[in-house]
Amino acid sequence: MHSRTQVNEIEREVRALVDKKNLFPTQAETGPDFNQYYRDRKLAPVDELNINQIIWDLIIGRIVNIGRDQSNKDWPWLRLTEFGENVVADSGAIYDPEGYGALLDSISPKFSSIIKQYSMEALYCYMQRLYFATAVMIGAAAEAAVLLLAQNVIASETDPKEKKKMEEILARRTLPSLFEKIRNHIQSLIDEGALPYLVHQGWTEHLLSLFEMIRVQRNDAVHPAVGSVNKEKIFLSIHTLPEALRLVYRLIQWFEQNR
C-alpha cells in the first residue's frame, strides 16, 4: 500500500492499467499524431498532467491529503483522509460527477436541463461538504420534478372543476395540497387498472422521497427555527434522486401518450 502513495507510483499504476485494458491508441487511430508515447505504451506529458489535476481535485475534495506519515509529510507523498476512507469503503458512493451526469441524461431524451443543473450542483456542494447548499439544490431539483409532473397530471385531467382546482393549487405553489392531488390522481388510475405496473412501480416510495427532499430544503436547511441538516440523509438523497426522477419521467411519458 505504501508503495502506491507517491505520485509517481500512481502514474505507474495508471499506465499499467491503461496497458492492461489495451486503451493506448493505435497508429491507425491517431494518424499523424502517433508518437513514441503511444508506440512505446507510455503516458504522454498531457496524461501525466491530467493525473496531477485529478489528484488535486481529490485533495480539494478532502478525499486525499498531502503527506503519508510523520517521516513523509510533503508532496509527492499522499494518503486518504478519514472522509476518503469512508468514500472508498462505501462501494455505492457517488463521487463521479461525469458518471452522475450521464446517469441523469439516461433518464429521458427530454430530461430537463434545469433539473440536471440543480442535481449536479447538489453533488458538487456535497463534495465540498456544503451540506446546507446540498439540501437546497436537491430540494430545488425535487420541486422542479414534482411541478413538471403536476403539469402533466393537470393536462390529463378530464373533469373541468378538478382541473381548475389543480391549476389554482399549482399557481399558488401549495406543495402539500398539490402533492396530495397528484397522489390521489395516480392512485385512482392504478385502482382503475389504467396505469400499467411497469409505469407506476415504486411510485409511492419515490414520490414520498421527492417530497421529503423538498421538506428538508424548506424546513431543515433554511428555516431559522431548525437550521440543521443530516449529512447521511443528504447523502442518501443524492443516491435516490436519479431513480425518483426516472419514475417521474416514466409517469410523464405515460400521461403524454394518454391524454
Secondary structure, DSSP 8 states (H G I E B T S, - for coil): -GGGSBHHHHHHHHHHHHHHTT-S--HHHHGGG--HHHHTT---HHHHHHHHHHHHHHHHTTSEEE-SBTTB-STTBEEE-HHHHHHHH-TT----HHHHHHHHHTT-TT--HHHHHHHHHHHHHHHTT-HHHHHHHHHHHHHHHHHHHHHHHHHH---HHHHHHHHHHHHHT-HHHHHHHHHHHHHHHHHTT-S-HHHHTTHHHHHHHHHHHHHIIIIIIT-TTT----HHHHHHHHHHHHHHHHHHHHHHHHHHH--
